[in-house]
Amino acid sequence: MSRLDRSLDAVRANWPELSAYRTLNRPQTVILALLVAAVIISALLQPTALLITLLALTTALYLVTLLYRIVLLRVALRHPAEVRISDAEARAIPDLELPVYTVLVPAYREADVIARTVAAIERLDYPVDRLEVRLLLEADDHETIAAARAVKSPLNAELVVIPPGGPRTKPKACNVGLLRAEGELVTIYDAEDRPEPLQLRRAVAAFRRLPPLVCLQAKLSYHNIHQNLLTRWFTAEYETWFSLMLPALARIGGPIPLGGTSMHIPRAVLEAVGAWDPYNVTEDADLGVRLQRLGYQVAVFDSTTLEEANSDVVNWVRQRSRWYKGYLQTWLVHMRHPVQLWREVGGRAFLGINLLLGAIPLVAVLNPVFWFLTALWFLVAPQALTALLPVPIYYPALVSMLAGNFIALYIGLIAIRVRQRPDLLPAVILAPLYWAMMSIAAIRALVQLVVAPSFWEKSVHGLDPTPAVDLVQDHAGR
């Protein structure tokens, strides 16, 4: 591995067992092979006993996940954990005392939106001479490169061309950008992002107020909420995640799967932990877990970046498949040595890593099976399933189904109440249709994990029919 390769792939070079360059290590491969063999033998010898055992295990998974959600909701409502910086405190720091801030902007096939991206960054309330912008573009993306070069801006924006070669992923591009960074603090904005203007100043103030803090995750929401039902679903989901779940996870000790944008971190810390794993397609979630394993503290702070919610079903499924695949990658990587993981992060975070990164996509895969069994129960004689659902399984499964669906809907209702978004009520009520889409994406992710683990499926942006015209006009007029 050359020096450049080692710099771009520091996780694999320094902590090979924490990199997703291979999906399974040897012990995991052996365990999986033994499990598959045991299932095949049991299916041949005792198929009914096998099905009962599998139903018992999945019911237990559902119940544990349900209890964990209830705990997180209780913590979120009673003990919210957010870093809040007032406008006055953010603006009180003299410009000369502000550190140089590096903004990484990975973009691929974003020729139509790159000008708006630069315009949104220009709106940040931060001295231009202390803002270092790196536009990270792939070498074969000639249209976006040309569009970026045509943008006239007072920003210190440098176009960084990512060298060809695999893996072609966002984390690889960010690692290239980090090599060209000189700022004391680093953040990432995606091409469609519109960060709150005071976000960088708030982050600086937060780092000063809380010295042990090494990473801040801003909240994410969407600017095209009312484009269609899918964007409303997506927004309600994000409001739940960033307003309730992440602050609760911060309160109980993690893990905090970072977002792929608007995470703020000192460059020295980022370099010390190997930056991003270029083989992991949810490099953000992986970095959050790795920071915790290496003893660093992550927090959520009250500043919002607006993104473009995916408004196309096919595009949404592709994006969600990548997220689920990355969650499974991250789970498999960090569970290679479970005892060591437990010792490093503690029992609470260990449970959270398994339930958030492992169980979320697996439950989405399993949901259609249980929906089918439920339909079978009502449409066919229940006696057909009685043998598979003895009393010790039937009643816990019933509780899981009724309480689980209620809690999922209730959490969504609480989230839109907390965020004062009554306009999202119909979307929350219709959420079961959204869950079906999640299952499709999860099944697709499981297949891709086997056949193309590091393949980065590009999300198409610019589908909002009323994009930020004001940003374009404002930028053009400068």
C-alpha positions as CSV (number, residue, x, y, z in Angstrom):
1,M,0.0,0.0,0.0
2,S,1.5,3.3,-1.1
3,R,1.7,6.4,1.2
4,L,-1.2,8.0,-0.6
5,D,-3.3,4.8,-0.3
6,R,-2.4,4.6,3.4
7,S,-3.5,8.2,3.9
8,L,-6.8,7.6,2.1
9,D,-7.4,4.3,3.9
10,A,-6.0,5.0,7.4
11,V,-8.6,2.9,9.1
12,R,-7.6,-0.3,7.2
13,A,-3.9,0.6,7.6
14,N,-4.1,1.2,11.4
15,W,-7.1,-0.8,12.5
16,P,-7.8,-3.4,9.9
17,E,-10.5,-5.1,12.0
18,L,-12.4,-1.8,12.0
19,S,-12.6,-1.5,8.3
20,A,-15.3,-2.8,6.0
21,Y,-12.9,-3.7,3.2
22,R,-14.1,-7.2,3.8
23,T,-17.6,-7.9,5.0
24,L,-16.8,-10.8,7.3
25,N,-13.6,-11.9,9.0
26,R,-12.6,-15.5,9.3
27,P,-14.4,-16.3,12.6
28,Q,-17.5,-14.6,11.4
29,T,-17.4,-16.6,8.2
30,V,-17.0,-19.8,10.2
31,I,-19.9,-18.9,12.5
32,L,-22.1,-18.1,9.5
33,A,-21.3,-21.3,7.8
34,L,-22.1,-23.3,10.9
35,L,-25.4,-21.5,11.3
36,V,-26.4,-22.1,7.7
37,A,-25.4,-25.8,8.0
38,A,-27.4,-26.1,11.2
39,V,-30.5,-24.5,9.6
40,I,-30.3,-26.8,6.6
41,I,-29.9,-30.0,8.7
42,S,-32.7,-28.9,11.0
43,A,-34.9,-28.1,8.0
44,L,-34.4,-31.7,6.8
45,L,-34.8,-33.4,10.1
46,Q,-37.1,-31.2,12.2
47,P,-38.7,-28.5,10.0
48,T,-41.5,-27.7,12.5
49,A,-39.1,-27.4,15.4
50,L,-36.8,-25.2,13.3
51,L,-39.7,-22.8,12.4
52,I,-40.8,-22.6,16.0
53,T,-37.2,-21.8,17.1
54,L,-36.9,-19.1,14.4
55,L,-40.2,-17.5,15.4
56,A,-39.2,-17.5,19.0
57,L,-35.9,-15.8,18.3
58,T,-37.4,-13.2,16.0
59,T,-40.2,-12.5,18.6
60,A,-37.5,-12.0,21.2
61,L,-35.7,-9.5,18.9
62,Y,-39.0,-7.6,18.3
63,L,-39.7,-7.4,22.0
64,V,-36.1,-6.2,22.9
65,T,-36.3,-3.6,20.1
66,L,-39.7,-2.4,21.4
67,L,-38.5,-2.0,25.0
68,Y,-35.4,-0.1,23.8
69,R,-37.6,2.3,21.8
70,I,-39.7,2.9,24.9
71,V,-36.6,3.6,27.0
72,L,-35.3,6.0,24.4
73,L,-38.7,7.8,24.2
74,R,-38.8,8.2,28.0
75,V,-35.3,9.5,28.1
76,A,-36.0,11.9,25.2
77,L,-39.1,13.4,26.9
78,R,-37.7,13.6,30.4
79,H,-34.0,14.2,30.0
80,P,-33.2,15.8,26.5
81,A,-29.5,16.1,25.8
82,E,-28.8,18.8,23.3
83,V,-26.1,21.5,23.2
84,R,-27.8,24.8,22.8
85,I,-26.0,28.0,21.8
86,S,-27.9,31.2,21.6
87,D,-27.6,33.6,18.7
88,A,-25.9,36.2,21.0
89,E,-23.4,33.7,22.2
90,A,-22.6,32.5,18.7
91,R,-22.1,36.1,17.5
92,A,-20.1,37.2,20.6
93,I,-16.9,35.5,19.4
94,P,-14.7,38.1,17.6
95,D,-13.9,37.3,14.1
96,L,-10.2,37.3,14.8
97,E,-10.7,34.6,17.4
98,L,-12.6,32.2,15.1
99,P,-10.6,29.2,13.9
100,V,-10.1,28.4,10.2
101,Y,-13.0,26.1,9.3
102,T,-12.8,23.5,6.5
103,V,-16.0,22.7,4.7
104,L,-15.9,19.5,2.6
105,V,-18.5,19.3,-0.2
106,P,-18.4,15.9,-1.8
107,A,-20.5,16.0,-5.0
108,Y,-21.1,13.7,-8.0
109,R,-23.2,14.4,-11.0
110,E,-24.5,17.6,-9.3
111,A,-24.0,20.1,-12.2
112,D,-27.5,21.4,-11.7
113,V,-27.1,22.2,-8.0
114,I,-23.5,23.0,-7.4
115,A,-24.1,26.8,-7.8
116,R,-26.8,26.7,-5.2
117,T,-24.4,24.7,-3.0
118,V,-21.8,27.5,-3.1
119,A,-24.5,30.1,-2.6
120,A,-25.7,28.3,0.5
121,I,-22.2,28.2,2.0
122,E,-21.8,31.9,1.2
123,R,-24.7,32.6,3.5
124,L,-22.9,31.2,6.5
125,D,-22.2,33.9,9.0
126,Y,-18.4,33.2,9.1
127,P,-15.5,35.4,7.9
128,V,-14.6,34.4,4.4
129,D,-10.9,34.6,5.2
130,R,-11.4,31.9,7.8
131,L,-13.5,29.6,5.7
132,E,-11.8,26.9,3.7
133,V,-14.2,25.2,1.1
134,R,-13.1,22.1,-0.7
135,L,-15.4,21.0,-3.6
136,L,-14.7,17.2,-4.0
137,L,-15.5,16.1,-7.5
138,E,-14.8,12.8,-9.3
139,A,-12.4,13.0,-12.2
140,D,-14.9,11.7,-14.8
141,D,-17.7,14.0,-13.7
142,H,-16.8,16.6,-16.4
143,E,-20.2,18.4,-16.2
144,T,-20.0,19.1,-12.5
145,I,-16.4,20.1,-12.8
146,A,-17.3,22.6,-15.5
147,A,-20.3,23.9,-13.6
148,A,-18.1,24.4,-10.4
149,R,-15.4,26.2,-12.4
150,A,-18.1,28.6,-13.8
151,V,-19.2,29.6,-10.3
152,K,-17.9,33.1,-9.3
153,S,-17.7,33.3,-5.5
154,P,-15.8,35.3,-2.9
155,L,-15.2,32.0,-1.0
156,N,-11.9,30.4,-0.6
157,A,-13.2,27.4,-2.6
158,E,-10.8,24.9,-4.1
159,L,-11.9,22.3,-6.6
160,V,-10.3,19.0,-5.6
161,V,-10.5,16.3,-8.3
162,I,-10.7,12.8,-6.8
163,P,-8.3,10.4,-8.4
164,P,-9.9,7.4,-10.2
165,G,-9.9,4.0,-8.7
166,G,-12.0,2.1,-6.2
167,P,-13.7,2.2,-4.0
168,R,-15.7,5.1,-5.5
169,T,-17.4,6.3,-2.4
170,K,-18.2,9.5,-0.5
171,P,-15.8,8.6,2.4
172,K,-12.9,8.2,-0.1
173,A,-13.6,11.6,-1.5
174,C,-13.8,13.1,2.0
175,N,-10.4,11.5,2.8
176,V,-8.9,13.1,-0.3
177,G,-10.4,16.4,0.8
178,L,-9.0,16.0,4.3
179,L,-5.5,15.7,2.9
180,R,-6.0,19.2,1.4
181,A,-7.5,20.7,4.5
182,E,-5.7,23.1,6.8
183,G,-8.6,24.2,9.0
184,E,-8.7,23.5,12.7
185,L,-12.3,22.4,12.5
186,V,-14.0,20.3,9.8
187,T,-17.5,19.8,8.6
188,I,-19.3,18.2,5.6
189,Y,-22.1,19.6,3.6
190,D,-23.8,17.7,0.8
191,A,-24.5,19.3,-2.5
192,E,-28.2,20.0,-1.7
193,D,-27.6,21.3,1.9
194,R,-28.7,24.6,3.2
195,P,-27.1,25.0,6.6
196,E,-28.4,27.5,9.2
197,P,-26.2,30.6,8.8
198,L,-24.9,30.6,12.4
199,Q,-24.1,26.9,12.5
200,L,-20.3,27.2,12.3
201,R,-20.2,29.9,14.9
202,R,-22.5,27.9,17.2
203,A,-20.2,24.9,16.8
204,V,-17.1,27.0,17.7
205,A,-18.9,28.3,20.8
206,A,-20.0,24.8,21.8
207,F,-16.4,23.4,21.5
208,R,-15.2,26.3,23.7
209,R,-17.9,25.8,26.3
210,L,-17.5,22.0,26.5
211,P,-13.7,21.3,26.2
212,P,-14.0,17.4,26.4
213,L,-16.4,17.5,23.4
214,V,-14.8,16.3,20.2
215,C,-17.7,15.9,17.7
216,L,-21.0,17.7,17.2
217,Q,-23.9,16.5,15.1
218,A,-26.3,19.2,13.9
219,K,-29.9,18.3,13.2
220,L,-31.1,17.6,9.7
221,S,-34.5,18.4,8.1
222,Y,-35.9,19.1,4.7
223,H,-36.9,22.2,2.7
224,N,-39.3,20.4,0.3
225,I,-41.5,18.9,2.9
226,H,-44.8,19.3,1.1
227,Q,-43.7,18.2,-2.3
228,N,-45.5,14.8,-2.0
229,L,-46.4,12.2,0.6
230,L,-43.0,10.6,0.4
231,T,-41.2,13.8,1.4
232,R,-43.7,14.2,4.3
233,W,-42.9,10.7,5.5
234,F,-39.2,11.4,5.2
235,T,-39.5,14.6,7.1
236,A,-41.5,13.0,9.9
237,E,-38.9,10.3,10.2
238,Y,-36.0,12.8,10.4
239,E,-37.9,14.9,13.0
240,T,-38.2,11.7,15.1
241,W,-34.5,10.7,14.7
242,F,-32.8,14.1,15.2
243,S,-35.3,15.6,17.8
244,L,-35.9,12.5,20.0
245,M,-33.7,9.5,19.3
246,L,-30.3,11.0,18.9
247,P,-30.5,13.3,22.0
248,A,-31.8,10.3,24.0
249,L,-28.8,8.2,22.8
250,A,-26.5,11.0,23.8
251,R,-28.0,11.1,27.2
252,I,-27.7,7.3,27.8
253,G,-24.2,7.1,26.4
254,G,-24.6,6.2,22.8
255,P,-23.9,5.1,20.2
256,I,-24.6,8.2,18.1
257,P,-24.6,7.2,14.4
258,L,-23.5,10.5,12.8
259,G,-25.3,12.0,9.9
260,G,-23.5,12.1,6.5
261,T,-23.6,15.9,6.7
262,S,-23.3,18.7,9.3
263,M,-21.1,16.8,11.7
264,H,-18.4,19.1,13.2
265,I,-15.1,17.8,14.5
266,P,-11.5,19.0,15.1
267,R,-9.3,18.0,12.2
268,A,-6.7,16.7,14.6
269,V,-9.2,14.3,16.2
270,L,-10.5,13.2,12.8
271,E,-7.0,12.4,11.6
272,A,-6.2,10.6,14.9
273,V,-9.0,8.1,14.4
274,G,-8.2,7.5,10.7
275,A,-11.0,9.7,9.3
276,W,-13.5,7.8,7.2
277,D,-13.5,4.2,6.1
278,P,-13.8,4.4,2.3
279,Y,-15.3,0.9,2.1
280,N,-18.2,1.7,4.3
281,V,-21.3,3.1,2.6
282,T,-22.6,4.7,5.8
283,E,-19.2,6.1,6.8
284,D,-21.0,8.6,9.1
285,A,-22.5,5.9,11.4
286,D,-19.2,4.0,11.4
287,L,-17.3,7.1,12.4
288,G,-19.7,7.7,15.3
289,V,-19.2,4.2,16.7
290,R,-15.4,4.4,16.1
291,L,-15.1,7.7,17.9
292,Q,-16.9,6.2,20.9
293,R,-14.7,3.1,20.9
294,L,-11.6,5.2,20.9
295,G,-12.8,7.2,23.9
296,Y,-14.2,10.4,22.3
297,Q,-17.4,12.2,23.2
298,V,-20.1,13.0,20.6
299,A,-23.1,15.3,21.2
300,V,-26.1,16.6,19.3
301,F,-26.5,20.4,19.0
302,D,-29.4,22.6,18.2
303,S,-28.7,23.9,14.7
304,T,-30.5,22.6,11.6
305,T,-29.3,21.9,8.1
306,L,-32.0,21.7,5.5
307,E,-31.6,19.0,2.8
308,E,-33.7,17.9,-0.2
309,A,-36.0,15.1,0.8
310,N,-36.1,12.3,-1.7
311,S,-39.3,12.7,-3.6
312,D,-39.0,9.7,-6.0
313,V,-39.9,6.2,-4.8
314,V,-37.2,4.4,-6.8
315,N,-34.6,6.9,-5.9
316,W,-35.6,6.7,-2.2
317,V,-35.4,2.9,-2.2
318,R,-31.9,3.1,-3.7
319,Q,-30.8,5.6,-1.0
320,R,-32.4,3.7,1.8
321,S,-30.8,0.4,0.6
322,R,-27.4,2.0,0.8
323,W,-28.1,3.2,4.4
324,Y,-29.3,-0.2,5.5
325,K,-26.4,-1.9,3.8
326,G,-24.0,0.5,5.6
327,Y,-25.7,-0.1,8.9
328,L,-25.2,-3.9,8.4
329,Q,-21.6,-3.3,7.4
330,T,-20.9,-1.2,10.4
331,W,-22.6,-3.7,12.7
332,L,-20.6,-6.7,11.3
333,V,-17.3,-4.7,11.5
334,H,-17.8,-3.7,15.1
335,M,-19.1,-7.1,16.2
336,R,-16.0,-8.9,15.0
337,H,-14.8,-8.9,18.6
338,P,-17.9,-8.5,20.7
339,V,-16.1,-8.9,24.1
340,Q,-13.6,-6.2,23.2
341,L,-16.5,-3.9,22.0
342,W,-18.3,-4.4,25.3
343,R,-15.2,-3.5,27.3
344,E,-14.6,-0.4,25.2
345,V,-18.1,1.1,25.1
346,G,-20.0,-0.5,28.0
347,G,-23.2,-2.5,28.1
348,R,-25.6,0.3,27.2
349,A,-23.7,1.3,24.0
350,F,-23.1,-2.4,23.2
351,L,-26.8,-3.0,23.3
352,G,-27.5,0.1,21.2
353,I,-25.0,-0.8,18.5
354,N,-26.7,-4.2,18.1
355,L,-30.3,-2.8,18.2
356,L,-29.7,0.3,16.1
357,L,-27.2,-0.9,13.5
358,G,-28.0,-4.6,13.4
359,A,-31.7,-4.9,14.4
360,I,-33.1,-2.0,12.4
361,P,-32.4,-3.4,8.9
362,L,-33.0,-7.0,10.0
363,V,-36.4,-6.1,11.5
364,A,-37.2,-4.3,8.2
365,V,-36.3,-7.5,6.4
366,L,-38.4,-9.7,8.7
367,N,-41.5,-7.5,8.7
368,P,-43.0,-8.9,5.5
369,V,-42.8,-12.4,6.9
370,F,-44.9,-11.4,10.0
371,W,-47.3,-9.4,7.9
372,F,-47.8,-12.5,5.7
373,L,-48.3,-14.7,8.8
374,T,-50.8,-12.2,10.2
375,A,-52.8,-12.1,7.0
376,L,-52.6,-15.9,6.9
377,W,-54.0,-16.0,10.4
378,F,-57.1,-14.0,9.5
379,L,-57.7,-15.2,5.9
380,V,-57.1,-18.9,6.5
381,A,-58.1,-21.0,9.5
382,P,-55.9,-20.1,12.5
383,Q,-55.4,-23.8,13.1
384,A,-52.9,-23.7,10.2
385,L,-50.5,-21.7,12.3
386,T,-51.3,-23.0,15.8
387,A,-48.5,-25.6,15.7
388,L,-45.9,-22.9,14.9
389,L,-47.2,-20.5,17.6
390,P,-47.5,-22.2,20.9
391,V,-48.6,-20.1,23.8
392,P,-45.1,-19.0,25.0
393,I,-44.6,-17.5,21.5
394,Y,-48.1,-16.5,20.5
395,Y,-48.8,-14.0,23.3
396,P,-45.4,-12.3,23.3
397,A,-45.7,-12.1,19.5
398,L,-49.2,-10.6,19.9
399,V,-47.9,-8.0,22.4
400,S,-45.0,-7.2,20.1
401,M,-47.3,-6.7,17.1
402,L,-49.9,-4.5,18.9
403,A,-47.6,-2.5,21.2
404,G,-44.8,-2.3,18.6
405,N,-47.0,-0.7,15.9
406,F,-48.6,1.6,18.5
407,I,-45.3,2.8,19.8
408,A,-43.9,3.4,16.3
409,L,-46.8,5.6,15.5
410,Y,-46.9,7.2,18.9
411,I,-43.2,8.2,18.6
412,G,-43.9,9.8,15.3
413,L,-46.8,11.8,16.8
414,I,-44.7,12.9,19.7
415,A,-41.9,14.0,17.3
416,I,-44.2,16.2,15.2
417,R,-45.7,17.6,18.4
418,V,-42.3,18.5,19.8
419,R,-41.2,20.1,16.5
420,Q,-44.6,21.8,16.1
421,R,-45.4,20.2,12.7
422,P,-49.1,19.4,12.8
423,D,-49.0,19.4,9.0
424,L,-47.2,16.1,9.1
425,L,-50.0,14.3,11.0
426,P,-51.5,12.6,7.9
427,A,-48.1,11.3,7.0
428,V,-47.6,9.8,10.4
429,I,-51.0,8.1,10.4
430,L,-50.2,6.6,7.0
431,A,-46.7,5.5,8.1
432,P,-47.4,1.7,7.7
433,L,-47.2,2.2,3.9
434,Y,-43.7,3.8,4.5
435,W,-42.7,0.8,6.5
436,A,-43.5,-1.4,3.6
437,M,-41.1,0.6,1.4
438,M,-38.5,0.3,4.1
439,S,-38.8,-3.5,3.9
440,I,-38.2,-3.4,0.2
441,A,-35.1,-1.4,0.7
442,A,-33.8,-3.6,3.5
443,I,-34.2,-6.8,1.4
444,R,-32.4,-5.1,-1.5
445,A,-29.7,-4.0,1.0
446,L,-29.2,-7.6,2.2
447,V,-28.7,-8.8,-1.3
448,Q,-26.2,-6.0,-2.1
449,L,-24.3,-6.7,1.0
450,V,-23.4,-10.1,-0.5
451,V,-22.9,-9.1,-4.1
452,A,-21.7,-5.5,-4.0
453,P,-20.8,-4.5,-0.4
454,S,-18.9,-1.2,-1.2
455,F,-21.0,-0.1,-4.2
456,W,-22.1,3.5,-3.6
457,E,-25.6,4.0,-5.1
458,K,-25.9,7.7,-6.0
459,S,-28.9,9.6,-4.8
460,V,-30.3,12.0,-7.4
461,H,-30.8,15.5,-6.3
462,G,-32.6,18.5,-7.8
463,L,-36.0,16.7,-8.0
464,D,-37.7,19.5,-6.1
465,P,-39.8,21.4,-8.7
466,T,-39.4,24.6,-6.8
467,P,-35.7,24.6,-5.8
468,A,-34.1,27.5,-4.0
469,V,-34.6,30.1,-6.7
470,D,-33.8,32.8,-4.3
471,L,-30.3,31.3,-3.7
472,V,-29.7,31.1,-7.5
473,Q,-30.8,34.6,-8.1
474,D,-28.9,35.9,-5.1
475,H,-25.8,34.2,-6.2
476,A,-26.1,35.4,-9.8
477,G,-26.5,38.9,-8.6
478,R,-23.3,39.1,-6.7
